[in-house]
Amino acid sequence: MRKVSIFGATGSIGQNTVDLISRAPTEYDVVALTGGANISQLAEDARNTGAQIAVTAYESRLQDLKDALSGSGVEAAAGQAALVEAASRPVDWVMSAIVGSAGLAPGIETLKQGATLALANKETLVCAGPLVLEMAKAHNAQILPVDSEHSAVFQALVGEDIRSVDRIVITASGGAFRDWPIEDLPRATVEQASKHPNWDMGQRITIDSASMFNKALEIIETKEFFDISPNQIEVVIHPESIVHALVGFQDGALMAHLGVPDMRHAIGYALNWPNRRELPIQKLDLAALGQLRFIAPDEARYPALRLAREVMESGGLSGAVFNAAKERALDLFIQRRIGFLEMTDVVSSVLDRFDGAKGHIDAALTLDNVLQTDHLARHWVDEAVLKRAG
């Protein structure tokens, strides 16, 4: 049996991973499941999968988790240190689906064990790409992409030489506001931003899709994972969300990956790699689909794409700054303390402040520096919002 752990088990990616593993219970030995505030779901999944340990990120919820697991034999733990300890337990395969920079430390701990890391946490490579990739190399660990776009690129490159790649095109749905008049965007509400036209995802990533911050992170992740130049990465709006990415080669050929918008495809590919197995996914009916549309993104509507280019040009700890500022700005939008378009303005101002603060952007790329930079960037977002308020 393969030993597996799922970090971020109660989120949409985690739940889809639990679903696939639960369909073949004799093939997997579940070591650790982690989650956030959804204690009942975490405990239910831990019981059903026979996990060794369940960890909630919130120390204040430890007793709730213990109560929910009473009599099950599943160990309960809480807090960041417990997450890292759970990641240190030997396994063959780990799903990293914790949202945000909180997934960085457990992911690095997983790599130290030489395990295969199925990476749905794009912030890991955005914040510390070179550090994480070197860690994987040093410990003979494998990183497999789970973002639908990067999984698509990874699959399109099977048997190909990366040196023959001319460009990588990642697609975007355009999110909830792709058809809105741009002048209406300042009045966009949290509820409106939380409704994705194609994908069934959590609230935070759905809002990030509306602002295209998720695609901005994916541009940076593409550069880090596939080690190509930023000018070789393109983004195109694809309203149907059927083509997940395309790889263009020097001879002019384009290799596209198509599939219905179901994250179990990318998860299943990473779970079964290097083999393919049947998955419980609807087959794509091209005749019924009829058409596929592709539209160039308007950076006036999606300024986060421009910021991603600036971050890649700056390098160093810029990715950590960008991600932390984005996460905190999203918090404030969800709390209704800033407007939809103000998120980009605040992130841009924090990037400018860091760029002008000598010794931050160019500091060594270590885990401690990434985490310290993350903390400082969030603080500066709060200062920027207070200043804008008055």
C-alpha atoms as one frame of an Amber mdcrd trajectory, in Angstrom:
protein
   0.000   0.000   0.000   1.141   3.536  -0.717   1.420   5.802   2.287  -0.245
   9.157   1.574  -1.050  12.410   3.385  -3.422  15.197   2.391  -2.666  18.736
   3.573  -5.698  20.971   3.179  -8.043  17.978   3.156 -11.222  19.959   3.863
 -10.866  22.330   0.899 -12.103  21.636  -2.633  -8.819  20.082  -3.829  -8.485
  18.086  -0.628 -12.035  16.779  -0.818 -11.543  15.669  -4.415  -8.347  13.903
  -3.349 -10.159  12.168  -0.496 -12.823  11.114  -3.006 -10.296   9.472  -5.333
  -8.414   7.735  -2.536 -11.639   6.497  -0.961 -12.541   4.751  -4.220  -9.500
   2.462  -3.811  -9.190   1.984  -0.032  -7.026  -1.143  -0.288  -4.363   0.763
  -2.220  -3.698   3.637   0.190  -2.593   3.922   3.795  -3.549   7.429   4.925
  -1.041   8.877   7.382  -2.118  12.503   7.917  -5.088  14.691   7.072  -5.022
  18.408   7.859  -7.629  21.126   7.671  -8.804  24.415   9.076 -12.007  25.296
  10.881 -14.223  22.601   9.347 -13.622  20.185  12.212 -16.592  17.910  11.479
 -15.428  17.285   7.895 -11.829  16.722   8.978 -12.865  14.251  11.660 -15.268
  12.423   9.340 -12.609  12.004   6.662  -9.998  10.930   9.211 -12.344   8.253
  10.539 -13.393   7.041   7.079  -9.851   6.839   5.713  -8.308   5.425   8.887
  -5.770   8.245   9.107  -3.063   8.068  11.760  -3.361  11.761  12.634  -5.685
  14.676  11.937  -4.404  18.239  12.360  -6.331  21.498  12.438  -4.443  24.703
  11.751  -6.277  26.404  14.630  -4.917  25.633  18.090  -8.137  26.925  19.639
 -10.048  24.074  17.923  -7.907  21.225  19.266 -10.424  20.100  21.895 -13.217
  20.175  19.307 -11.139  17.903  17.084 -10.343  15.560  19.959 -14.021  15.327
  20.816 -14.966  14.637  17.188 -12.353  11.859  16.973 -13.118  10.313  20.357
 -12.974   6.532  20.222 -11.617   6.450  16.656  -7.966   5.854  17.498  -7.004
   8.807  15.284  -4.467  11.140  16.883  -5.503  14.823  17.054  -3.166  17.821
  16.917  -3.332  21.535  16.155  -1.223  24.500  15.086   1.607  25.236  12.677
   4.165  23.116  14.529   1.788  20.149  14.368   1.357  20.649  10.625   5.117
  20.531  10.104   5.435  17.482  12.382   2.736  15.685  10.400   4.605  16.526
   7.196   7.749  14.934   8.638   6.053  11.528   8.900   7.352   9.178   6.181
   4.993   8.763   3.236   5.217   8.051  -0.479   2.902  10.809  -1.727   1.548
  14.075  -0.321  -1.169  16.380  -1.604  -0.248  19.978  -0.760  -3.548  21.870
  -0.922  -3.242  24.260   2.018  -4.276  27.694   0.801  -1.658  30.445   0.813
   1.862  30.735   2.177   0.862  28.540   5.143   1.513  25.566   2.868   5.178
  26.433   2.334   6.741  24.967   5.497   4.830  21.646   5.389   5.694  21.322
   1.693   9.397  21.798   2.368   9.239  19.263   5.204   7.639  16.772   2.820
  10.474  17.221   0.331  13.015  16.532   3.073  11.477  13.052   3.358  12.087
  12.388  -0.348   8.360  11.961  -0.979   6.400  12.890  -4.093   4.764  16.285
  -3.537   1.568  16.845  -5.516   1.523  20.624  -5.506  -1.830  22.409  -5.607
  -0.444  25.194  -3.404   0.854  27.556  -6.082   2.159  29.960  -3.432   4.986
  27.518  -2.640   6.727  28.191  -5.948   5.666  31.842  -6.113   7.203  32.622
  -2.713  10.249  30.363  -2.822  10.529  28.621  -6.177  14.341  28.251  -6.413
  14.589  27.210  -2.758  11.853  24.563  -3.093  13.153  23.129  -6.369  16.685
  22.876  -4.979  15.282  21.153  -1.890  13.528  18.587  -4.087  16.710  17.951
  -6.042  18.824  17.593  -2.900  16.487  14.982  -1.398  15.633  13.164  -4.635
  11.989  14.177  -4.240   9.496  14.637  -7.056   7.173  17.634  -7.425   4.094
  17.106  -9.580   1.850  20.056 -10.517  -1.836  19.874  -9.626  -3.043  23.280
 -10.806  -5.053  22.371 -13.908  -2.920  24.643 -16.099   0.442  23.333 -14.927
  -0.712  19.736 -14.958  -1.776  20.318 -18.563   1.645  21.715 -19.470   3.383
  18.872 -17.638   1.345  16.322 -19.588   1.929  18.068 -22.916   5.679  17.933
 -22.304   5.846  14.168 -21.786   8.525  12.897 -24.161   9.465  16.422 -25.248
  12.669  18.414 -24.764  11.977  21.642 -22.848  14.623  23.314 -25.028  12.318
  22.893 -28.029   9.528  24.891 -26.353   8.868  28.305 -27.874   5.992  29.369
 -25.611   3.563  28.188 -22.962  -0.023  29.439 -23.095  -2.116  29.143 -19.944
  -5.826  29.755 -20.152  -8.135  31.665 -17.845 -11.909  31.656 -17.606 -11.948
  35.394 -16.984 -13.818  34.875 -13.732 -17.105  36.282 -12.550 -16.670  39.716
 -14.138 -15.273  38.908 -17.573 -18.390  40.320 -19.296 -18.988  43.232 -16.944
 -18.517  46.816 -18.141 -15.190  47.863 -16.665 -16.755  50.964 -15.109 -18.945
  48.701 -12.928 -16.034  46.836 -11.324 -15.483  49.290  -8.439 -18.960  48.349
  -7.163 -18.439  44.564  -7.394 -19.446  42.786  -4.180 -17.928  39.835  -2.360
 -20.985  37.743  -3.180 -20.753  38.527  -6.893 -17.003  37.810  -6.977 -17.566
  34.462  -5.246 -19.578  32.942  -8.122 -17.345  31.270 -10.698 -18.904  30.702
 -14.147 -17.270  27.275 -14.703 -15.347  25.814 -11.774 -16.577  24.694  -8.346
 -13.886  26.061  -6.028 -13.463  27.678  -2.631 -14.352  31.332  -2.068 -10.809
  32.699  -1.977  -9.615  31.169  -5.228 -12.917  32.046  -6.900 -12.424  35.718
  -6.017  -8.800  35.455  -7.139 -10.135  34.177 -10.456 -12.368  37.237 -10.784
  -9.423  39.574 -10.167  -7.003  37.320 -12.111  -4.635  37.287  -9.139  -4.738
  33.500  -9.396  -3.528  33.711 -12.998  -0.831  36.188 -11.973   0.441  33.629
  -9.465   0.245  30.918 -12.121   2.402  32.937 -14.515   5.117  33.082 -11.869
   4.614  29.404 -11.030   5.001  28.517 -14.723   8.329  30.344 -14.885   9.636
  28.587 -11.779   8.358  25.082 -12.463   9.302  24.835 -16.124  12.354  27.145
 -16.000  11.438  29.227 -19.022  11.728  32.927 -19.716   8.821  35.166 -18.651
   8.463  36.400 -22.231   7.651  32.824 -23.284   4.549  32.717 -21.065   1.214
  33.883 -22.425  -2.279  34.131 -20.943  -5.478  33.905 -22.944  -9.114  34.158
 -21.849 -10.948  30.937 -22.679 -14.564  31.203 -21.473 -15.370  27.491 -21.875
 -12.508  26.306 -19.593 -11.976  23.224 -21.758  -8.435  23.879 -22.986  -6.356
  24.140 -19.817  -3.014  25.023 -21.414  -1.076  24.803 -24.637   2.616  24.269
 -25.317   4.051  25.812 -28.476   7.189  24.365 -30.023   9.885  25.811 -32.225
   8.404  24.158 -35.320   5.137  26.041 -34.830   3.159  23.107 -33.428   0.825
  23.631 -30.470   0.106  20.754 -28.075  -3.138  21.379 -26.186  -4.623  19.638
 -23.160  -8.433  19.478 -23.144 -10.884  18.194 -20.570 -14.048  19.073 -18.689
 -13.484  21.467 -15.749 -13.043  18.824 -13.045 -10.022  19.019 -10.741 -10.036
  15.251 -10.259  -8.297  14.980 -13.627  -5.161  16.830 -12.507  -5.319  15.262
  -9.035  -5.744  11.769 -10.480  -2.877  12.277 -12.906  -0.572  13.263 -10.034
  -1.876  10.417  -7.858  -1.284   7.746 -10.512   1.797   9.207 -12.233   3.653
   7.982 -14.238   0.683   5.810 -15.213  -2.867   6.696 -16.182  -5.935   5.091
 -14.653  -9.646   5.417 -15.216 -11.119   8.384 -13.343 -14.766   9.177 -12.470
 -14.831  12.140 -14.849 -17.322  13.065 -17.536 -16.024  12.422 -21.043 -15.699
  15.481 -23.250 -18.278  15.653 -26.066 -16.726  17.919 -28.700 -19.781  17.894
 -30.974 -22.028  18.999 -28.128 -19.519  21.664 -27.139 -19.590  23.193 -30.594
 -17.019  25.955 -30.198 -13.979  27.097 -28.263 -13.275  30.814 -27.866  -9.980
  32.541 -27.068  -9.687  36.232 -26.181  -6.657  38.348 -25.339  -6.881  39.608
 -21.729  -7.291  43.343 -21.164  -4.694  44.361 -18.565  -6.763  47.446 -17.749
  -9.411  45.003 -16.511  -6.863  42.577 -15.040  -3.901  44.672 -13.780  -2.691
  41.749 -11.632  -1.175  40.279 -14.814   1.081  43.308 -15.161   2.160  43.014
 -11.541   3.174  39.389 -12.125   5.516  40.491 -14.920   7.062  43.090 -12.614
   7.554  40.492  -9.886   9.335  38.105 -12.248  11.601  40.917 -13.398  12.472
  41.869  -9.801  13.095  38.288  -8.622  14.443  37.510  -5.148  11.785  37.855
  -2.462   9.391  39.764  -4.721   7.203  36.684  -5.103   6.823  36.389  -1.333
   5.918  40.084  -1.121   3.400  39.778  -3.935   1.690  36.709  -2.532   1.465
  37.997   1.044   0.120  41.369  -0.075  -2.401  39.650  -2.316  -3.581  37.345
   0.483  -4.000  40.193   2.950  -5.756  42.423   0.403  -8.150  39.560  -0.292
  -8.835  39.260   3.454  -9.736  42.940   3.553 -12.000  42.691   0.499 -13.856
  39.723   2.035 -14.193  41.784   5.233 -15.609  44.606   3.054 -12.894  47.016
   4.185 -11.674  47.689   0.633 -13.269  47.507  -2.789 -12.657  44.961  -5.528
 -10.295  47.112  -7.609  -8.535  48.440  -4.509  -6.939  45.030  -3.998  -4.620
  45.566  -6.961  -3.875  49.150  -5.952  -2.860  48.064  -2.448  -0.674  45.196
  -3.680   1.037  47.500  -6.159   1.788  50.060  -3.458   3.319  47.389  -1.210
   5.504  46.106  -4.051   6.691  49.667  -4.645   7.465  50.086  -0.952   9.487
  46.886  -0.841  11.311  47.790  -4.020  12.397  51.003  -2.377  13.434  49.299
   0.860  17.016  48.223   0.301  17.899  44.884   1.826  14.460  43.303   1.459
  13.969  42.353  -2.191  17.598  41.252  -2.549  17.828  39.335   0.755  18.817
  35.670   0.623  16.019  33.315  -0.364  15.688  31.247   2.810  12.570  29.928
   4.513  13.070  32.311   7.453  13.446  35.315   5.135  10.375  34.303   3.131
   8.274  34.002   6.284   9.572  37.303   7.708   8.907  39.031   4.395   5.422
  37.544   4.328   4.695  38.981   7.785   6.058  42.421   6.906   4.162  42.629
   3.610   0.874  41.891   5.372   1.621  44.624   7.916   2.353  47.082   5.124
  -0.952  46.239   3.436  -2.769  47.207   6.628  -0.773  50.460   6.810  -1.568
  51.215   3.161  -5.287  50.674   3.742  -5.289  52.870   6.828  -3.517  55.580
   4.870  -6.032  55.358   2.022  -8.887  55.590   4.520  -7.633  58.690   5.891
